[in-house]
């Protein structure tokens, strides 16, 4: 009988991680079956999601509150489905706020399901006291960053550094030349992100146009928020296009002169394709205040955390302002040598994210096969 793996991936970035994991597992065992919760990339592989992941894709203290009734409803739905399916393995991918409760319920109900979490909770960034609690909720943990296992192993959790699958995007990542000045905008994959970043990005674009008459803006997005993004940019006078699909997204990364991006995994993808960029992020006013009090890490950007210095310019929380972002974007777009130096330094950090001997998704698949 084929083995059944239940996956919960509640974010677009987790959806991509899980899709790579599925493909790597199928290479070893074509009969393994997948059910659960996932996004558009997983669905292109034939995966049927229990519900749309955009319902879970929200970040911030006050931003989550209005969604709580729906989130609790979806938690209950997942638990009913888990007990009905009785999978051989439960794989939770990122989305710690949601899957933590699922893992706790699985433990409380004493379900005989092996559990593994993919993408460690960021205890190194805030609330390190979460590590012992998290360690008790799962049988195993796969981390993307080489420094993360130490936070959990001291509490008895078996951890595997598997690396970040974004390093697998480097095949065919040569830069593409375009006669126009291409600017890539990546305002995020959540409603709360695009709501706050798009107005700022549009103002920056309006100012950049005076320096680059041939400016053309490309805006990669995901299906979950594509309509919202398209409407938000509809009245922008600068020539632009909305881009959907993973391969089309990477083509934009190869060709753009510069990118303005929401903080997150996308910075690794931009680095893989040699695209100079900056990152921006902000929450509501009250959430901004709370985040400043609880976050202990010096940097928000993943490359900067690895480098322990600002390689990629950051404009987060109170610094997420039109004037600051415009000044840096203009500087980097005019000084191509400086932009290239950022890419070179970022790629040196990026190299740390590949485990020895195999690709990250293959490493992750080998861990799952061991559990199975």
C-alpha contacts under 8 A as a table, 3 or more apart, distances in Angstrom:
res1	aa1	res2	aa2	distance
2	X	31	X	5.39
2	X	32	X	5.39
2	X	33	X	6.84
3	X	31	X	7.24
3	X	32	X	4.97
3	X	33	X	6.17
3	X	87	X	7.70
3	X	88	X	6.35
4	X	32	X	6.04
4	X	33	X	4.86
4	X	34	X	5.96
4	X	35	X	7.56
4	X	87	X	5.02
4	X	88	X	5.43
4	X	89	X	6.92
5	X	32	X	7.31
5	X	33	X	6.10
5	X	34	X	4.97
5	X	35	X	6.54
5	X	87	X	5.67
5	X	88	X	5.95
5	X	89	X	5.00
5	X	90	X	6.04
5	X	91	X	7.15
6	X	34	X	5.78
6	X	35	X	5.00
6	X	36	X	5.23
6	X	82	X	7.76
6	X	87	X	6.02
6	X	88	X	7.86
6	X	89	X	6.15
6	X	90	X	4.77
6	X	91	X	6.04
7	X	18	X	7.67
7	X	34	X	6.85
7	X	35	X	6.23
7	X	36	X	5.06
7	X	37	X	6.16
7	X	38	X	7.33
7	X	90	X	6.04
7	X	91	X	4.78
7	X	92	X	5.79
7	X	93	X	7.37
8	X	36	X	5.72
8	X	37	X	4.68
8	X	38	X	6.22
8	X	90	X	7.93
8	X	91	X	6.41
8	X	92	X	4.82
8	X	93	X	5.99
8	X	99	X	7.52
9	X	12	X	7.87
9	X	14	X	5.21
9	X	15	X	5.45
9	X	18	X	6.91
9	X	37	X	5.86
9	X	38	X	4.97
9	X	39	X	7.30
9	X	53	X	7.67
9	X	92	X	6.34
9	X	93	X	4.89
9	X	94	X	6.74
9	X	95	X	7.00
10	X	14	X	6.58
10	X	15	X	7.13
10	X	37	X	6.94
10	X	38	X	6.34
10	X	39	X	7.52
10	X	53	X	5.17
10	X	54	X	7.63
10	X	56	X	5.92
10	X	57	X	6.49
10	X	93	X	7.40
10	X	94	X	7.37
10	X	95	X	5.65
10	X	98	X	7.90
11	X	14	X	5.07
11	X	15	X	6.08
11	X	39	X	7.50
11	X	53	X	6.52
11	X	54	X	7.46
11	X	56	X	7.31
11	X	57	X	5.62
11	X	94	X	7.47
11	X	95	X	6.42
12	X	15	X	4.85
12	X	16	X	6.48
12	X	39	X	6.37
12	X	40	X	7.98
12	X	53	X	7.95
12	X	189	X	6.87
12	X	222	X	7.69
13	X	16	X	5.32
13	X	17	X	6.48
13	X	265	X	6.86
14	X	17	X	4.96
14	X	18	X	6.01
14	X	93	X	5.65
14	X	94	X	5.89
14	X	95	X	7.67
15	X	18	X	5.17
15	X	19	X	6.11
15	X	38	X	5.76
15	X	39	X	5.27
15	X	40	X	7.34
15	X	41	X	6.21
15	X	42	X	6.22
16	X	19	X	5.12
16	X	20	X	6.39
16	X	41	X	6.03
16	X	42	X	7.16
17	X	20	X	5.40
17	X	21	X	6.33
17	X	93	X	7.75
17	X	165	X	6.71
17	X	361	X	7.94
18	X	21	X	4.93
18	X	22	X	6.10
18	X	42	X	7.07
18	X	93	X	7.01
19	X	22	X	5.08
19	X	23	X	6.36
19	X	41	X	6.29
19	X	42	X	4.90
19	X	45	X	7.59
20	X	23	X	5.22
20	X	24	X	6.21
20	X	165	X	7.58
20	X	361	X	6.00
21	X	24	X	5.10
21	X	25	X	6.15
21	X	361	X	5.33
21	X	362	X	7.43
21	X	364	X	6.78
21	X	365	X	6.03
22	X	25	X	5.19
22	X	26	X	6.19
22	X	34	X	7.87
22	X	365	X	7.98
23	X	26	X	5.10
23	X	27	X	6.39
24	X	27	X	5.25
24	X	28	X	6.97
24	X	361	X	6.14
24	X	362	X	5.62
24	X	365	X	5.89
25	X	28	X	5.32
25	X	29	X	5.97
25	X	30	X	7.50
25	X	32	X	7.59
25	X	362	X	7.79
25	X	365	X	5.35
25	X	366	X	7.94
25	X	369	X	7.72
26	X	29	X	4.77
26	X	30	X	4.34
26	X	31	X	7.14
26	X	32	X	6.66
27	X	30	X	6.19
29	X	32	X	5.85
34	X	47	X	6.84
35	X	47	X	6.75
35	X	48	X	6.76
35	X	49	X	7.17
36	X	48	X	7.41
36	X	49	X	5.74
36	X	50	X	5.83
36	X	78	X	7.70
37	X	48	X	7.65
37	X	49	X	4.54
37	X	50	X	5.30
37	X	51	X	6.54
37	X	52	X	7.73
37	X	53	X	7.04
38	X	42	X	6.11
38	X	43	X	7.26
38	X	47	X	7.53
38	X	48	X	7.65
38	X	49	X	5.30
38	X	50	X	7.90
38	X	52	X	7.50
38	X	53	X	6.27
39	X	42	X	5.61
39	X	43	X	6.21
39	X	49	X	7.14
39	X	52	X	7.00
39	X	53	X	5.96
40	X	43	X	4.89
40	X	44	X	6.32
40	X	223	X	7.19
41	X	44	X	5.34
41	X	45	X	7.15
42	X	45	X	5.34
42	X	46	X	6.98
42	X	47	X	5.56
43	X	46	X	5.00
43	X	47	X	4.41
43	X	48	X	6.12
43	X	49	X	7.44
44	X	47	X	7.06
49	X	52	X	6.73
50	X	78	X	7.82
52	X	55	X	6.14
53	X	56	X	5.44
53	X	57	X	6.43
54	X	57	X	4.90
54	X	58	X	7.97
54	X	190	X	7.46
54	X	224	X	5.78
54	X	225	X	7.94
55	X	58	X	7.72
55	X	70	X	7.74
55	X	71	X	7.56
56	X	71	X	6.74
56	X	98	X	7.72
57	X	189	X	7.79
57	X	190	X	5.61
57	X	191	X	7.77
58	X	63	X	6.82
58	X	64	X	6.20
58	X	190	X	5.86
58	X	191	X	7.02
58	X	192	X	6.59
59	X	63	X	6.28
59	X	64	X	6.37
59	X	190	X	7.77
59	X	192	X	7.23
60	X	63	X	5.09
60	X	64	X	6.10
60	X	283	X	6.54
60	X	284	X	7.92
60	X	287	X	6.26
61	X	64	X	5.68
61	X	65	X	6.93
61	X	287	X	5.95
62	X	65	X	5.40
62	X	66	X	7.85
62	X	284	X	7.53
62	X	286	X	7.60
62	X	287	X	6.45
63	X	66	X	6.82
63	X	67	X	7.84
63	X	192	X	7.22
63	X	284	X	7.70
64	X	67	X	5.42
64	X	68	X	6.45
65	X	68	X	5.41
66	X	69	X	7.50
67	X	70	X	5.52
67	X	71	X	6.08
68	X	71	X	4.91
68	X	72	X	6.01
69	X	72	X	5.27
69	X	73	X	6.23
70	X	73	X	4.98
70	X	74	X	6.24
71	X	74	X	5.10
71	X	75	X	6.21
71	X	98	X	7.87
72	X	75	X	5.01
72	X	76	X	6.33
73	X	76	X	5.27
73	X	77	X	6.28
74	X	77	X	4.88
74	X	78	X	6.13
75	X	78	X	5.17
75	X	79	X	6.31
75	X	98	X	7.73
75	X	101	X	7.80
75	X	102	X	6.67
76	X	79	X	5.16
76	X	80	X	6.26
77	X	80	X	5.24
77	X	81	X	6.21
78	X	81	X	5.05
78	X	82	X	6.01
78	X	102	X	7.88
79	X	82	X	5.01
79	X	83	X	6.25
79	X	102	X	7.19
79	X	105	X	7.80
79	X	106	X	7.83
80	X	83	X	5.37
80	X	84	X	6.24
81	X	84	X	5.00
81	X	85	X	5.96
82	X	85	X	5.19
82	X	86	X	5.82
82	X	87	X	7.12
83	X	86	X	5.39
83	X	111	X	7.79
86	X	113	X	7.25
87	X	90	X	6.82
87	X	113	X	6.66
88	X	113	X	6.08
88	X	114	X	6.76
88	X	372	X	6.93
89	X	113	X	5.75
89	X	114	X	4.94
89	X	115	X	5.98
89	X	116	X	7.72
89	X	371	X	7.89
89	X	372	X	7.01
90	X	113	X	6.63
90	X	114	X	6.12
90	X	115	X	4.82
90	X	116	X	6.35
91	X	115	X	6.12
91	X	116	X	5.12
91	X	117	X	5.76
91	X	118	X	7.06
92	X	99	X	6.39
92	X	115	X	7.79
92	X	116	X	6.48
92	X	117	X	4.80
92	X	118	X	6.09
93	X	96	X	7.94
93	X	117	X	5.93
93	X	118	X	4.70
93	X	119	X	6.27
94	X	99	X	7.83
94	X	117	X	7.45
94	X	118	X	6.12
94	X	119	X	5.12
94	X	120	X	7.18
94	X	121	X	7.52
95	X	98	X	5.71
95	X	99	X	6.18
96	X	99	X	5.17
96	X	100	X	5.41
96	X	121	X	6.25
97	X	100	X	5.79
97	X	101	X	7.30
98	X	101	X	5.87
98	X	102	X	6.91
99	X	102	X	4.84
99	X	103	X	6.08
100	X	103	X	5.20
100	X	104	X	6.18
100	X	134	X	7.76
100	X	137	X	7.66
101	X	104	X	5.01
101	X	105	X	6.18
102	X	105	X	5.14
102	X	106	X	6.21
103	X	106	X	5.06
103	X	107	X	6.21
103	X	115	X	7.72
103	X	137	X	5.84
103	X	138	X	6.90
104	X	107	X	5.11
104	X	108	X	6.09
104	X	137	X	6.02
105	X	108	X	4.96
105	X	109	X	6.00
106	X	109	X	5.31
106	X	110	X	6.08
106	X	111	X	5.60
106	X	113	X	7.91
107	X	110	X	4.98
107	X	111	X	6.61
107	X	137	X	6.82
108	X	111	X	7.97
114	X	138	X	7.93
114	X	139	X	6.48
114	X	371	X	7.66
115	X	138	X	5.28
115	X	139	X	5.29
115	X	140	X	6.72
116	X	138	X	5.81
116	X	139	X	5.78
116	X	140	X	4.73
116	X	141	X	5.56
116	X	142	X	7.47
117	X	120	X	7.20
117	X	138	X	6.95
117	X	140	X	6.57
117	X	141	X	4.95
117	X	142	X	6.24
118	X	141	X	6.10
118	X	142	X	4.82
118	X	143	X	6.38
119	X	141	X	7.60
119	X	142	X	6.06
119	X	143	X	5.03
119	X	144	X	5.95
120	X	141	X	6.89
120	X	142	X	6.83
120	X	143	X	5.32
120	X	144	X	7.41
120	X	148	X	7.21
121	X	134	X	7.96
122	X	125	X	5.49
122	X	126	X	6.83
123	X	126	X	5.32
123	X	127	X	5.65
123	X	128	X	4.63
123	X	129	X	7.53
123	X	130	X	6.36
123	X	131	X	6.26
123	X	151	X	7.66
124	X	127	X	7.51
124	X	128	X	6.03
124	X	148	X	7.77
124	X	151	X	7.66
124	X	296	X	7.65
124	X	297	X	7.09
125	X	128	X	7.66
125	X	295	X	5.70
125	X	296	X	5.30
125	X	297	X	4.78
126	X	294	X	5.93
126	X	295	X	4.67
126	X	296	X	5.37
126	X	297	X	7.20
127	X	130	X	5.82
127	X	294	X	7.25
127	X	295	X	7.79
128	X	131	X	5.87
129	X	132	X	6.60
129	X	133	X	7.61
130	X	133	X	5.33
130	X	134	X	6.04
131	X	134	X	5.14
131	X	135	X	6.04
131	X	151	X	6.55
131	X	152	X	5.82
131	X	155	X	7.85
132	X	135	X	5.05
132	X	136	X	6.63
132	X	152	X	6.87
132	X	155	X	5.77
133	X	136	X	5.52
133	X	137	X	7.00
134	X	137	X	5.40
134	X	138	X	7.38
135	X	138	X	6.32
135	X	152	X	6.15
135	X	155	X	6.43
135	X	156	X	7.19
135	X	157	X	5.41
136	X	139	X	7.95
136	X	157	X	7.51
138	X	141	X	7.27
138	X	157	X	7.90
139	X	157	X	7.06
139	X	158	X	7.21
140	X	157	X	6.27
140	X	158	X	5.15
140	X	159	X	5.92
140	X	160	X	7.99
141	X	157	X	7.32
141	X	158	X	6.44
141	X	159	X	4.75
141	X	160	X	6.31
142	X	159	X	5.78
142	X	160	X	4.81
142	X	161	X	5.84
142	X	162	X	6.19
142	X	364	X	7.18
143	X	146	X	7.36
143	X	148	X	6.42
143	X	149	X	6.84
143	X	159	X	7.18
143	X	160	X	6.13
143	X	161	X	4.79
143	X	162	X	5.99
143	X	163	X	6.83
144	X	148	X	7.85
144	X	161	X	6.09
144	X	162	X	5.93
144	X	163	X	4.47
144	X	164	X	4.87
144	X	353	X	7.02
145	X	148	X	5.70
145	X	161	X	6.57
145	X	162	X	7.97
145	X	163	X	6.15
145	X	164	X	7.27
145	X	353	X	6.41
146	X	149	X	7.09
146	X	161	X	5.83
146	X	163	X	7.34
146	X	352	X	7.65
146	X	353	X	7.24
147	X	150	X	6.46
148	X	151	X	5.73
148	X	152	X	7.47
148	X	161	X	7.79
149	X	152	X	5.52
149	X	153	X	5.86
149	X	159	X	5.54
149	X	160	X	6.95
149	X	161	X	6.85
150	X	153	X	5.40
150	X	154	X	6.63
151	X	154	X	6.70
152	X	155	X	5.55
152	X	156	X	7.08
152	X	157	X	5.87
152	X	159	X	7.36
153	X	156	X	5.12
153	X	157	X	4.93
153	X	158	X	6.19
153	X	159	X	6.48
154	X	157	X	7.39
160	X	367	X	7.83
161	X	355	X	7.31
162	X	354	X	7.51
162	X	355	X	6.04
162	X	360	X	5.27
162	X	361	X	7.54
162	X	363	X	5.52
162	X	364	X	5.67
163	X	353	X	4.82
163	X	354	X	4.85
163	X	355	X	5.45
163	X	359	X	7.94
163	X	360	X	4.95
164	X	167	X	6.19
164	X	353	X	5.44
164	X	354	X	6.46
164	X	360	X	5.85
164	X	361	X	7.99
165	X	168	X	5.48
165	X	169	X	7.67
165	X	354	X	8.00
165	X	359	X	7.35
165	X	360	X	5.09
165	X	361	X	5.78
166	X	169	X	5.45
166	X	170	X	7.92
166	X	268	X	6.62
166	X	269	X	6.10
166	X	272	X	7.49
167	X	170	X	5.97
167	X	269	X	7.96
167	X	272	X	6.67
167	X	350	X	7.60
167	X	351	X	7.91
167	X	353	X	7.08
167	X	354	X	6.70
167	X	360	X	7.82
168	X	171	X	6.86
168	X	359	X	6.87
168	X	360	X	7.62
169	X	172	X	7.98
169	X	173	X	7.32
169	X	269	X	7.34
169	X	272	X	6.61
169	X	273	X	7.86
170	X	173	X	5.07
170	X	272	X	5.55
170	X	273	X	6.62
173	X	254	X	6.57
173	X	272	X	7.13
173	X	273	X	5.15
173	X	274	X	7.70
174	X	254	X	6.73
174	X	273	X	7.06
174	X	274	X	7.95
175	X	254	X	4.75
175	X	255	X	6.03
175	X	273	X	7.09
175	X	274	X	6.97
176	X	254	X	5.46
176	X	255	X	4.66
177	X	255	X	5.94
178	X	181	X	7.35
178	X	182	X	7.60
178	X	255	X	6.54
180	X	214	X	5.61
180	X	215	X	6.39
180	X	216	X	6.64
181	X	212	X	7.05
181	X	214	X	5.86
181	X	215	X	4.79
181	X	216	X	6.05
181	X	256	X	7.43
181	X	257	X	6.47
182	X	215	X	6.00
182	X	216	X	5.01
182	X	217	X	5.87
182	X	218	X	7.07
182	X	255	X	7.11
182	X	256	X	4.69
182	X	257	X	5.52
182	X	258	X	7.16
183	X	215	X	7.03
183	X	216	X	6.22
183	X	217	X	4.85
183	X	218	X	6.23
183	X	256	X	5.55
183	X	257	X	6.03
183	X	258	X	5.34
183	X	259	X	5.74
183	X	260	X	7.89
184	X	217	X	5.86
184	X	218	X	4.94
184	X	219	X	5.85
184	X	220	X	7.68
184	X	252	X	7.12
184	X	253	X	7.44
184	X	256	X	6.05
184	X	257	X	7.92
184	X	258	X	6.29
184	X	259	X	4.44
184	X	260	X	6.36
185	X	201	X	7.47
185	X	217	X	7.08
185	X	218	X	6.32
185	X	219	X	4.98
185	X	220	X	7.17
185	X	259	X	5.74
185	X	260	X	5.06
185	X	261	X	6.07
186	X	219	X	6.17
186	X	220	X	6.39
186	X	221	X	7.25
186	X	259	X	7.37
186	X	260	X	6.08
186	X	261	X	4.44
186	X	262	X	6.04
187	X	193	X	6.56
187	X	194	X	5.16
187	X	197	X	5.66
187	X	198	X	6.03
187	X	201	X	7.82
187	X	260	X	7.64
187	X	261	X	5.76
187	X	262	X	5.18
188	X	193	X	5.49
188	X	194	X	5.68
188	X	221	X	7.79
188	X	261	X	7.20
188	X	262	X	5.17
188	X	263	X	7.87
189	X	193	X	6.95
189	X	194	X	7.19
189	X	221	X	7.04
189	X	222	X	6.67
189	X	224	X	7.73
189	X	225	X	6.75
190	X	193	X	5.24
190	X	194	X	6.44
190	X	225	X	7.15
191	X	194	X	5.49
191	X	195	X	6.04
191	X	225	X	6.91
192	X	195	X	5.24
192	X	196	X	6.55
192	X	283	X	7.81
193	X	196	X	5.53
193	X	197	X	6.04
193	X	262	X	7.56
193	X	281	X	7.58
193	X	282	X	7.64
193	X	283	X	7.75
194	X	197	X	5.13
194	X	198	X	5.40
194	X	229	X	7.23
195	X	198	X	6.14
195	X	199	X	7.50
196	X	199	X	6.53
196	X	200	X	7.35
196	X	282	X	7.08
196	X	283	X	7.63
197	X	200	X	5.31
197	X	201	X	6.09
197	X	262	X	7.68
197	X	280	X	7.73
197	X	281	X	7.23
197	X	282	X	7.68
198	X	201	X	5.02
198	X	202	X	6.04
198	X	232	X	7.27
198	X	233	X	7.86
199	X	202	X	5.25
199	X	203	X	6.47
200	X	203	X	5.31
200	X	204	X	6.38
200	X	321	X	7.07
200	X	322	X	5.50
201	X	204	X	5.06
201	X	205	X	6.21
201	X	260	X	7.57
201	X	322	X	7.32
202	X	205	X	5.08
202	X	206	X	6.27
202	X	233	X	7.79
202	X	236	X	7.08
203	X	206	X	5.11
203	X	207	X	6.53
203	X	322	X	6.66
204	X	207	X	5.30
204	X	208	X	6.24
204	X	322	X	5.95
204	X	323	X	7.63
204	X	325	X	7.11
204	X	326	X	5.24
205	X	208	X	5.02
205	X	209	X	6.21
205	X	238	X	7.70
206	X	209	X	5.45
206	X	210	X	7.47
206	X	238	X	7.40
207	X	210	X	5.86
207	X	211	X	7.71
207	X	326	X	7.34
208	X	211	X	5.48
208	X	212	X	6.30
208	X	215	X	7.99
208	X	326	X	7.32
208	X	330	X	6.81
209	X	212	X	4.99
209	X	213	X	5.62
209	X	214	X	7.82
209	X	215	X	6.19
209	X	238	X	7.57
210	X	213	X	6.35
212	X	215	X	5.33
215	X	238	X	7.46
215	X	239	X	7.40
216	X	238	X	6.95
216	X	239	X	5.34
216	X	240	X	5.64
217	X	238	X	7.26
217	X	239	X	6.31
217	X	240	X	4.43
217	X	241	X	6.59
218	X	240	X	5.59
218	X	241	X	5.19
218	X	242	X	6.16
218	X	243	X	6.82
218	X	252	X	7.13
219	X	240	X	7.52
219	X	241	X	6.23
219	X	242	X	4.82
219	X	243	X	5.67
220	X	242	X	5.92
220	X	243	X	4.33
220	X	244	X	5.82
220	X	245	X	7.93
220	X	248	X	7.97
220	X	249	X	5.53
220	X	252	X	7.75
221	X	225	X	7.19
221	X	226	X	5.81
221	X	229	X	7.59
221	X	242	X	7.13
221	X	243	X	6.17
221	X	244	X	5.66
221	X	245	X	7.84
221	X	249	X	7.96
222	X	225	X	6.01
222	X	226	X	5.65
222	X	244	X	6.20
222	X	245	X	7.24
223	X	226	X	4.93
223	X	227	X	7.69
223	X	244	X	7.24
224	X	227	X	7.97
225	X	228	X	5.32
225	X	229	X	6.20
226	X	229	X	5.15
226	X	230	X	6.05
226	X	244	X	7.84
227	X	230	X	5.11
227	X	231	X	6.22
228	X	231	X	5.29
228	X	232	X	6.20
229	X	232	X	5.08
229	X	233	X	6.35
230	X	233	X	5.41
230	X	234	X	5.99
230	X	242	X	6.60
231	X	234	X	5.05
231	X	235	X	7.96
232	X	235	X	7.34
233	X	236	X	5.35
236	X	239	X	7.87
243	X	248	X	6.66
243	X	249	X	6.55
244	X	248	X	6.53
244	X	249	X	6.76
245	X	248	X	5.38
245	X	249	X	6.13
246	X	249	X	5.04
246	X	250	X	6.43
247	X	250	X	5.18
247	X	251	X	6.35
248	X	251	X	5.04
248	X	252	X	6.51
249	X	252	X	5.25
249	X	253	X	6.51
250	X	253	X	4.91
250	X	254	X	6.27
250	X	273	X	7.42
251	X	254	X	5.14
251	X	255	X	6.41
252	X	255	X	5.20
252	X	256	X	5.92
253	X	256	X	5.66
253	X	270	X	6.04
253	X	273	X	5.90
253	X	274	X	7.58
253	X	275	X	5.92
254	X	273	X	5.42
254	X	274	X	6.83
254	X	275	X	6.64
255	X	275	X	7.92
256	X	259	X	7.01
256	X	275	X	6.61
257	X	275	X	6.81
257	X	276	X	7.05
257	X	333	X	6.74
258	X	275	X	6.19
258	X	276	X	5.21
258	X	277	X	5.39
258	X	329	X	7.58
258	X	332	X	7.64
258	X	333	X	6.40
259	X	275	X	7.01
259	X	276	X	6.47
259	X	277	X	4.52
259	X	278	X	6.60
260	X	277	X	5.84
260	X	278	X	5.43
260	X	279	X	6.05
260	X	280	X	7.36
260	X	329	X	7.92
261	X	266	X	7.37
261	X	267	X	7.38
261	X	277	X	7.17
261	X	278	X	6.30
261	X	279	X	4.83
261	X	280	X	6.17
262	X	266	X	7.76
262	X	279	X	5.44
262	X	280	X	5.06
262	X	281	X	5.67
263	X	266	X	7.32
263	X	267	X	7.05
263	X	279	X	5.25
263	X	280	X	5.79
263	X	281	X	5.91
263	X	300	X	7.21
263	X	301	X	6.39
264	X	267	X	6.18
264	X	301	X	7.08
264	X	302	X	7.37
265	X	268	X	5.57
265	X	269	X	6.91
265	X	302	X	7.62
266	X	269	X	4.97
266	X	270	X	6.16
267	X	270	X	5.12
267	X	271	X	6.16
267	X	277	X	7.82
267	X	279	X	7.64
267	X	301	X	7.54
267	X	302	X	7.35
267	X	303	X	7.60
268	X	271	X	4.99
268	X	272	X	6.11
268	X	302	X	7.57
268	X	303	X	7.35
268	X	350	X	7.25
269	X	272	X	5.02
269	X	273	X	6.44
270	X	273	X	5.27
270	X	274	X	6.18
270	X	275	X	5.09
270	X	276	X	7.24
270	X	277	X	7.45
271	X	274	X	5.00
271	X	275	X	5.86
271	X	276	X	7.26
271	X	343	X	6.33
271	X	346	X	6.36
271	X	347	X	6.25
271	X	350	X	7.51
272	X	275	X	7.78
272	X	347	X	7.11
272	X	350	X	7.75
274	X	343	X	5.75
275	X	343	X	6.80
276	X	332	X	7.95
276	X	339	X	5.57
276	X	340	X	6.90
276	X	342	X	6.51
276	X	343	X	5.78
277	X	312	X	6.80
277	X	313	X	7.63
277	X	329	X	7.99
278	X	312	X	5.67
278	X	313	X	4.91
278	X	314	X	6.13
278	X	315	X	7.74
278	X	329	X	7.55
279	X	301	X	7.36
279	X	312	X	7.26
279	X	313	X	6.40
279	X	314	X	5.15
279	X	315	X	6.10
279	X	316	X	7.67
280	X	314	X	6.10
280	X	315	X	4.59
280	X	316	X	5.18
280	X	320	X	5.85
281	X	315	X	6.58
281	X	316	X	4.55
281	X	317	X	6.12
281	X	320	X	6.21
282	X	288	X	6.87
282	X	316	X	5.70
282	X	317	X	4.56
282	X	318	X	7.46
282	X	320	X	6.35
283	X	286	X	7.91
283	X	287	X	5.69
283	X	288	X	5.45
283	X	317	X	6.84
284	X	287	X	5.21
284	X	288	X	6.02
285	X	288	X	5.18
285	X	289	X	6.52
286	X	289	X	5.20
286	X	290	X	6.43
287	X	290	X	5.01
287	X	291	X	6.00
288	X	291	X	5.19
288	X	292	X	6.25
288	X	317	X	5.85
288	X	318	X	7.67
289	X	292	X	5.35
289	X	293	X	6.61
290	X	293	X	5.21
290	X	294	X	6.44
291	X	294	X	5.33
291	X	295	X	5.76
292	X	295	X	5.88
297	X	300	X	7.34
298	X	305	X	7.67
299	X	302	X	7.85
299	X	304	X	6.23
299	X	305	X	5.81
299	X	308	X	7.83
299	X	309	X	7.89
299	X	310	X	7.65
300	X	304	X	7.44
300	X	305	X	7.19
300	X	314	X	7.40
300	X	316	X	7.77
301	X	304	X	5.24
301	X	305	X	6.26
301	X	312	X	7.20
301	X	314	X	7.04
302	X	305	X	5.13
302	X	306	X	6.46
303	X	306	X	5.23
303	X	307	X	6.20
303	X	311	X	7.05
303	X	312	X	7.10
303	X	346	X	6.22
303	X	349	X	6.29
303	X	350	X	7.00
304	X	307	X	4.92
304	X	308	X	5.51
304	X	309	X	5.32
304	X	310	X	5.15
304	X	311	X	5.65
304	X	312	X	6.49
305	X	308	X	4.98
305	X	309	X	7.05
306	X	349	X	6.17
307	X	310	X	7.53
307	X	311	X	7.36
307	X	349	X	6.24
310	X	313	X	6.20
310	X	314	X	7.59
311	X	342	X	6.12
311	X	345	X	6.86
311	X	346	X	6.52
312	X	342	X	6.83
312	X	346	X	7.58
313	X	328	X	7.89
315	X	318	X	7.88
315	X	319	X	4.91
315	X	320	X	4.60
315	X	321	X	7.29
315	X	324	X	7.65
315	X	325	X	6.94
316	X	319	X	5.22
316	X	320	X	4.81
317	X	320	X	5.57
318	X	321	X	7.32
319	X	324	X	7.28
320	X	324	X	7.49
320	X	325	X	7.29
321	X	324	X	5.56
321	X	325	X	6.22
322	X	325	X	5.30
322	X	326	X	5.93
323	X	326	X	5.16
323	X	327	X	6.17
324	X	327	X	5.34
324	X	328	X	6.43
325	X	328	X	5.39
325	X	329	X	6.02
326	X	329	X	5.13
326	X	330	X	5.98
327	X	330	X	5.30
327	X	331	X	6.20
328	X	331	X	5.06
328	X	332	X	6.18
329	X	332	X	5.24
329	X	333	X	6.00
330	X	333	X	5.17
330	X	334	X	6.12
331	X	334	X	5.41
331	X	335	X	6.05
332	X	335	X	5.17
332	X	336	X	6.57
332	X	338	X	6.44
332	X	339	X	5.39
333	X	336	X	6.33
333	X	339	X	7.22
335	X	338	X	5.43
335	X	339	X	6.42
336	X	339	X	4.94
336	X	340	X	6.10
337	X	340	X	5.10
337	X	341	X	6.19
338	X	341	X	5.05
338	X	342	X	6.47
339	X	342	X	5.27
339	X	343	X	6.63
340	X	343	X	5.06
340	X	344	X	6.24
341	X	344	X	5.09
341	X	345	X	6.22
342	X	345	X	5.31
342	X	346	X	6.02
343	X	346	X	5.09
343	X	347	X	6.10
344	X	347	X	5.30
344	X	348	X	6.53
345	X	348	X	5.24
345	X	349	X	6.78
346	X	349	X	5.29
346	X	350	X	6.10
347	X	350	X	4.63
347	X	351	X	6.22
348	X	351	X	5.51
348	X	352	X	7.58
349	X	352	X	5.75
349	X	353	X	7.87
350	X	353	X	5.75
351	X	354	X	6.26
352	X	355	X	7.79
354	X	358	X	7.89
354	X	359	X	6.72
354	X	360	X	6.25
355	X	358	X	6.48
355	X	359	X	6.97
355	X	360	X	6.51
355	X	363	X	7.82
358	X	362	X	6.38
358	X	363	X	6.32
359	X	362	X	5.31
359	X	363	X	6.26
360	X	363	X	5.00
360	X	364	X	6.14
361	X	364	X	5.01
361	X	365	X	6.05
362	X	365	X	4.98
362	X	366	X	6.16
363	X	366	X	5.14
363	X	367	X	6.51
364	X	367	X	5.22
364	X	368	X	6.49
365	X	368	X	5.10
365	X	369	X	6.15
366	X	369	X	5.07
366	X	370	X	6.19
367	X	370	X	5.13
367	X	371	X	6.49
368	X	371	X	5.07
368	X	372	X	6.12
369	X	372	X	4.93
